[in-house]
Amino acid sequence: MIDSLTKLRDMRYSNVIGEIITWDIHSSEVPVSKIREALDNAGIGAKALKDLRMRSVFTRAMNKLKNGRLVDEVSRDGDSIKFQLTRKEKRNDCIDHYYDCIVTLNVDTGLITCPENKELEQQARDMIDAVSGVRSGSDLSRLVQKLFESRADLFSINPRKGVAYFVPVTHREFADRVQQFFRECGGTLERFPVPDDGEGNSSVATAIDFGLAEMGKELEQSIREWDETTRDSTKKRAEKRIEELRFKHQCYAEYLGSKQNEAKNQLEDLTKLMLEVGSVNKELQEIK
């Protein structure tokens, strides 16, 4: 029975080049324990759920504690970041702002201190403990995007909104796992096969071309930000990303069609830029 179903599924995918997928999480918050279990059950692995950065946890906690306050970063020193809380009060036809207190977050240990308002300090600590144990729907959405980035490929169909994505047919099994993961977390992942025909191929080529071009632009921007303090490890990662991008271009050559030349030129420009910027940085270091 299982073999028959597998054959039927393979036949269903024999004339497609991939799928359009979209997803939705129905719960506003999902316990971390449930997410880890769902990742393991789907064969993805709980290690894929990396802890949120402490600053992200703090921001989410403070959003729940605002009560008409503004929260602004005012300074940072090493692992410590200071935030000013400012109260907003409406008076007649205007809104006045009043200094409330300074809250300090240690992003390494997660320690919260607020000598001026011990009650708020405790509330913030309690809220961080509560927030750390759950993830929001947007967290899970970002998780899925990162999973595809590291283990498969995902190309936005509507870059401005990012609500639907194209997944090449070679990543069908991984999409199966993600679909199971979403289902166990109380969400849904819808999949729509894209037939191997002229119109479908053209739309897919546009999505893949845009996605690969955006990866190149992000890499270019990061390279242009290099200076004499840029570490060799950062440059090595950039070299690796260029090779990964080159590999993706090779893998999706049949999808890109006439757009291959543009992709090839972008890779050549990235390689030249990295050599040029690296050379300038080396000269600056020698001058100093």
C-alpha positions as CSV (number, residue, x, y, z in Angstrom):
1,M,0.0,0.0,0.0
2,I,2.8,2.4,1.0
3,D,4.8,1.6,-2.2
4,S,1.7,2.2,-4.3
5,L,1.1,5.6,-2.7
6,T,4.7,6.5,-3.2
7,K,4.5,5.7,-6.9
8,L,1.3,7.7,-7.2
9,R,3.0,10.7,-5.6
10,D,6.1,10.4,-7.8
11,M,3.8,10.3,-10.9
12,R,2.0,13.4,-9.7
13,Y,5.3,15.2,-9.5
14,S,6.8,13.8,-12.7
15,N,5.6,16.8,-14.8
16,V,6.3,19.6,-12.4
17,I,9.3,21.8,-11.8
18,G,8.4,22.7,-8.2
19,E,5.8,24.0,-5.9
20,I,4.3,27.3,-4.7
21,I,4.1,27.1,-1.0
22,T,2.5,29.4,1.6
23,W,1.9,28.9,5.3
24,D,0.1,30.2,8.3
25,I,0.4,29.7,12.1
26,H,-3.0,29.9,13.8
27,S,-1.7,30.3,17.3
28,S,-0.2,33.6,18.5
29,E,2.3,31.8,20.7
30,V,3.6,28.2,20.6
31,P,5.6,26.6,23.5
32,V,9.2,26.0,22.8
33,S,8.9,22.4,24.0
34,K,6.2,21.7,21.4
35,I,8.3,23.3,18.6
36,R,11.3,21.2,19.5
37,E,9.2,18.0,19.6
38,A,7.6,18.9,16.2
39,L,11.1,19.5,14.7
40,D,12.3,16.1,15.9
41,N,9.1,14.3,14.8
42,A,9.4,15.8,11.3
43,G,13.0,14.6,11.0
44,I,14.4,18.2,10.9
45,G,15.9,18.1,14.4
46,A,15.3,20.3,17.5
47,K,18.8,21.9,17.1
48,A,17.4,23.9,14.2
49,L,15.5,26.0,16.8
50,K,18.2,28.4,18.0
51,D,17.5,30.5,21.0
52,L,16.3,34.1,20.3
53,R,18.9,36.7,20.8
54,M,18.6,38.1,24.3
55,R,17.9,41.6,22.9
56,S,15.0,40.2,20.9
57,V,13.6,38.6,24.0
58,F,14.0,41.8,26.0
59,T,12.3,43.9,23.2
60,R,9.3,41.5,23.2
61,A,9.1,41.6,27.0
62,M,9.2,45.4,27.1
63,N,6.5,45.6,24.4
64,K,4.2,43.9,26.9
65,L,5.3,46.3,29.7
66,K,5.2,49.6,27.8
67,N,1.9,50.9,29.2
68,G,2.1,54.1,27.3
69,R,5.9,54.3,27.5
70,L,8.5,54.7,24.8
71,V,11.6,52.4,25.0
72,D,14.8,53.8,23.4
73,E,18.4,52.6,23.4
74,V,20.6,55.3,24.8
75,S,24.0,53.6,25.1
76,R,25.9,50.4,25.1
77,D,29.2,49.3,26.7
78,G,30.4,45.8,25.9
79,D,27.5,43.3,26.7
80,S,25.5,46.0,28.5
81,I,22.8,48.1,26.7
82,K,21.0,50.9,28.5
83,F,17.4,51.7,27.5
84,Q,15.5,54.8,28.5
85,L,11.8,54.5,29.4
86,T,9.8,57.6,28.7
87,R,6.2,58.1,29.8
88,K,3.7,59.6,27.4
89,E,0.8,61.6,28.8
90,K,-1.9,63.5,26.9
91,R,-2.6,67.0,28.2
92,N,-5.3,69.0,26.5
93,D,-4.5,68.9,22.7
94,C,-0.9,67.7,23.0
95,I,1.2,64.7,24.2
96,D,3.9,65.4,26.8
97,H,6.9,63.1,27.4
98,Y,8.4,62.5,30.8
99,Y,11.6,60.7,31.8
100,D,10.7,57.5,33.7
101,C,13.8,55.4,34.3
102,I,16.9,53.6,32.8
103,V,16.8,49.8,32.3
104,T,20.1,48.0,31.7
105,L,20.2,44.7,29.8
106,N,23.2,42.4,29.8
107,V,22.9,40.6,26.4
108,D,25.2,37.8,27.5
109,T,23.6,36.8,30.8
110,G,20.2,38.3,30.3
111,L,20.3,40.1,33.6
112,I,17.9,43.1,33.9
113,T,18.7,46.0,36.3
114,C,16.7,49.1,37.0
115,P,17.8,50.8,40.4
116,E,15.2,53.6,39.9
117,N,12.2,51.3,39.6
118,K,12.6,47.9,41.3
119,E,9.0,47.0,40.7
120,L,9.4,47.4,36.9
121,E,12.8,45.6,37.1
122,Q,11.1,42.5,38.6
123,Q,8.2,42.7,36.1
124,A,10.7,42.8,33.2
125,R,12.5,39.7,34.6
126,D,9.2,37.8,35.0
127,M,8.1,38.8,31.6
128,I,11.4,37.7,30.0
129,D,11.1,34.3,31.7
130,A,7.6,34.0,30.2
131,V,8.6,35.2,26.8
132,S,11.6,32.9,26.6
133,G,9.4,29.8,26.8
134,V,7.3,30.6,23.7
135,R,7.7,31.6,20.1
136,S,5.3,33.7,18.0
137,G,4.0,32.9,14.6
138,S,6.5,35.4,13.0
139,D,9.3,33.5,14.8
140,L,8.2,30.3,13.3
141,S,7.9,31.9,9.9
142,R,11.5,33.2,10.1
143,L,12.6,29.7,11.3
144,V,11.1,28.1,8.2
145,Q,12.8,30.6,5.9
146,K,16.2,30.0,7.6
147,L,15.7,26.2,7.4
148,F,15.1,26.5,3.6
149,E,18.1,28.8,3.3
150,S,20.4,26.3,5.0
151,R,18.9,23.0,3.8
152,A,17.0,23.8,0.6
153,D,16.0,26.9,-1.4
154,L,13.0,29.2,-1.2
155,F,12.3,32.0,-3.8
156,S,9.7,34.7,-3.1
157,I,6.9,34.9,-5.7
158,N,5.9,38.4,-4.4
159,P,9.1,40.0,-3.0
160,R,7.2,43.1,-1.7
161,K,4.9,40.9,0.5
162,G,6.7,37.6,0.8
163,V,3.5,35.6,1.3
164,A,4.2,32.8,-1.3
165,Y,7.3,31.1,-2.3
166,F,8.6,28.8,-5.1
167,V,10.4,25.6,-4.0
168,P,12.2,23.6,-6.7
169,V,11.0,20.0,-7.1
170,T,14.4,18.7,-5.9
171,H,13.5,19.9,-2.3
172,R,10.1,18.1,-2.3
173,E,11.0,15.8,0.6
174,F,12.2,18.7,2.7
175,A,8.9,20.5,2.0
176,D,7.2,17.3,3.3
177,R,9.0,17.6,6.6
178,V,8.3,21.3,7.0
179,Q,4.6,20.6,6.3
180,Q,4.5,18.0,9.0
181,F,6.3,20.4,11.4
182,F,3.7,23.1,10.8
183,R,0.8,20.8,11.2
184,E,2.1,19.7,14.7
185,C,2.6,23.3,15.7
186,G,-1.1,24.0,14.9
187,G,-0.4,25.7,11.5
188,T,-0.9,24.9,7.9
189,L,1.4,24.8,4.9
190,E,-0.3,24.8,1.5
191,R,1.5,23.5,-1.6
192,F,0.6,24.1,-5.3
193,P,2.5,22.2,-8.0
194,V,3.9,24.2,-10.8
195,P,3.6,22.4,-14.2
196,D,6.5,22.1,-16.5
197,D,5.2,24.3,-19.3
198,G,6.2,27.6,-20.9
199,E,4.2,30.0,-18.8
200,G,5.1,28.3,-15.5
201,N,8.8,28.1,-16.4
202,S,8.9,31.8,-17.2
203,S,7.3,32.8,-13.9
204,V,9.6,30.5,-12.0
205,A,12.7,31.9,-13.9
206,T,11.7,35.4,-12.8
207,A,11.4,34.4,-9.2
208,I,14.7,32.5,-9.1
209,D,16.5,35.2,-11.0
210,F,15.3,37.9,-8.5
211,G,16.1,35.7,-5.5
212,L,19.7,35.0,-6.6
213,A,20.2,38.6,-7.6
214,E,19.1,39.7,-4.1
215,M,21.5,37.3,-2.5
216,G,24.2,38.9,-4.6
217,K,23.2,42.4,-3.7
218,E,23.2,41.6,0.1
219,L,26.7,40.1,-0.3
220,E,27.9,43.1,-2.3
221,Q,26.6,45.5,0.4
222,S,28.4,43.6,3.2
223,I,31.7,43.6,1.2
224,R,31.5,47.3,0.6
225,E,31.2,47.8,4.4
226,W,34.6,46.2,5.0
227,D,37.4,48.3,6.5
228,E,40.8,47.8,8.1
229,T,39.1,46.2,11.1
230,T,37.4,43.5,9.1
231,R,38.4,40.1,10.2
232,D,39.9,37.5,7.9
233,S,37.2,35.1,9.1
234,T,34.6,37.5,7.7
235,K,36.3,37.6,4.4
236,K,36.5,33.8,4.3
237,R,32.8,33.6,4.9
238,A,32.2,36.0,2.0
239,E,34.3,33.8,-0.2
240,K,32.3,30.8,0.8
241,R,29.0,32.6,0.2
242,I,30.2,33.5,-3.4
243,E,31.0,29.9,-4.0
244,E,27.6,28.9,-2.6
245,L,25.9,31.4,-4.9
246,R,27.9,30.1,-7.9
247,F,26.8,26.6,-7.1
248,K,23.1,27.7,-6.9
249,H,23.5,29.4,-10.3
250,Q,24.8,26.1,-11.7
251,C,22.0,24.1,-10.1
252,Y,19.3,26.4,-11.5
253,A,20.8,27.0,-14.9
254,E,17.9,25.3,-16.6
255,Y,15.4,27.5,-14.8
256,L,17.2,30.8,-15.5
257,G,17.6,30.2,-19.3
258,S,18.5,33.5,-21.0
259,K,19.1,35.2,-17.6
260,Q,22.3,33.0,-17.0
261,N,24.6,35.7,-18.5
262,E,23.4,38.3,-16.0
263,A,23.9,35.9,-13.1
264,K,27.4,35.1,-14.4
265,N,28.3,38.8,-14.6
266,Q,27.1,39.4,-11.1
267,L,29.3,36.7,-9.7
268,E,32.3,38.0,-11.6
269,D,31.7,41.6,-10.3
270,L,31.4,40.2,-6.7
271,T,34.7,38.4,-7.0
272,K,36.4,41.5,-8.4
273,L,34.9,43.7,-5.7
274,M,36.1,41.4,-3.0
275,L,39.6,41.5,-4.3
276,E,39.6,45.2,-4.7
277,V,38.2,46.0,-1.3
278,G,40.5,43.4,0.3
279,S,43.5,45.1,-1.4
280,V,42.5,48.5,-0.2
281,N,42.1,47.3,3.3
282,K,45.6,45.7,3.2
283,E,47.1,49.0,2.0
284,L,45.4,50.9,4.8
285,Q,46.8,48.5,7.4
286,E,50.3,48.9,6.0
287,I,50.0,52.7,6.1
288,K,48.9,52.6,9.8
